[in-house]
Amino acid sequence: MSQLSWQKSSFSSSDGNTTCIEVSADGSGVLRLRESDNPHTVIAPSKPAMRALLSWAKEPAATAWR
């Protein structure tokens, strides 16, 4: 895997808590996700799986996990 440029959410905490999800995309459009405190574990969800994750995260019930 070539060098990827990782981005953190603008909602990431600035209080020293570095745990957040980072996202990157390669030239072919494949999205990759990793947790900032474990950057060596990277997943590449399918487009339907990513859509499902984002839909779930937008649901009010998901706030219990935040």
Buried (B, 14 or more C-beta within 10 A) or exposed (E): EEEBEBEEEEEBEEEEEEEBBBBBEBEEEBBBBBBBEEEEEBEBBEEEEBEEBEEEEEEEEEEEEE
